[in-house]
């Protein structure tokens, strides 16, 4: 008995000397799981390096993205190859413009299109989905039917028509891409909202007289953030792909500005002259960038939702 | 089931109408006339031209004529730029080309992707599985506009096996590269989705029961696991078809196949609005019809949907 009492006292002692166990939030859990995913972690570093190069790199070159090196014009196939000597680290394009500066400039634009377009799409999609799911019933029916209709239209064609009609500026590209890609997000958010609004804390908010708008913004949307983060990270590369697609057709970004798609298109047009570097450098950046985004997205999905693989 | 098919088919009609209305509205809202050029036509000539194409009428009358033409005689009107040809002529010329390699691509993506996904799931964590996963990750960053130049470099410039473009009436040498370029990334997605849903189904209780009964592995997979595992794949086919159709624009441009995409981009650059609308509507109707078929197939396969 005595021994037992001592043990008990020791246990009480050690228990009281320990700090209370801290609860871990969903976000901390997700961070831990994300850090275990090597591919995703490496991708974060590579992507960070790429963004840094894209914005600082142009300062290191004596050429900018629109100046033509007249010494090389018309002879890009023979003299435009990558060389340190004349300062064209990645060679020149067909017109004699420095490819290094152009690739970095294209990287800036492509990343910006991906990120800003995604922000537009996420804002619209989350609000639309949350409103539709929260109010339910007939409103939900009408709103989701509208999304169904929009989703079954090959909007790429409509988007191209928009570019043709209202001019090709970067801003139309940002907004247009965003406005045509929110539907998936709206569907996912609506599904989550439908199950969220059954929860007690929403009931409590309704009972204490909080307005619908405040409930959506303060209580529903913050609880959706996990899933939104995951789909956002997967949306960025898809928008970059879309933008590259349009620019590849020559309908997107306008000269002298450029983007990955436009650079790949230019490089692809001249491969028969043996100027492989004109395709290889933009393609290398494009593939690396997309890989990083996809790995980060997959990593986030596994981190936030370990069941769903 | 029958009534569901009827209902689903009819519910696609408003979608088609909305598509036509959107394209029509865009065309009306567009600044400038399709005939205004750099040289600047005299106003009388412009007025005559607009009268010839019915552009001087009020918008509802134009819409009515346009809709009537499409619905009753499948007529998309004259092209604004190709003076001697109607939109229908151009569609009839380009559409078969796009359809040929489009259907081949779709067929190959499904016929290779699904078995590959199943094999990877059944041989989970073997070399075959890793190969399939590696392929599907790699192909994510190889969309058609990246595949096309790479294929040309390999097969035309280095190996000199295949022609780098053209169509030549659809001879097989000319079809191979467009089909590979268009189908690869979808094949990978289909394989990935099939694999993950097959893995999930294979760990379900009813599969364990089937194993406990002593059923042969092949019979478990084909008779019990396949049907539920294919549901997510089928719902992916709709969006895949839409983006394949869009992707065909790239293929047409890059390989100069003479398909719809080339006309579409030309029309976009030339502001040939009637041709733009015609192409958009035909592609749109195709996607909407395909989505309807996918929905019906889904309802047929999914035991949870009661009709």
Interface residues (C-beta under 8 A of the other chain):
Chain A: X148 X149 X151 X152 X153 X154 X156 X157 X158 X160 X161 X162 X163 X164 X165 X166 X241 X244 X245 X248 X249 X250 X251 X261 X264 X265 X267 X268 X271 X272 X276 X279 X283 X286 X287 X290 X291 X294 X309
Chain B: X12 X14 X15 X18 X19 X22 X23 X26 X27 X29 X30 X31 X137 X140 X141 X142 X143 X145 X146 X148 X149 X152 X153 X157 X164 X196 X238 X239 X242 X243 X245 X246 X247 X249 X250 X253 X254 X264 X265 X268 X269 X271 X276 X279 X280 X283 X284 X287 X288 X291
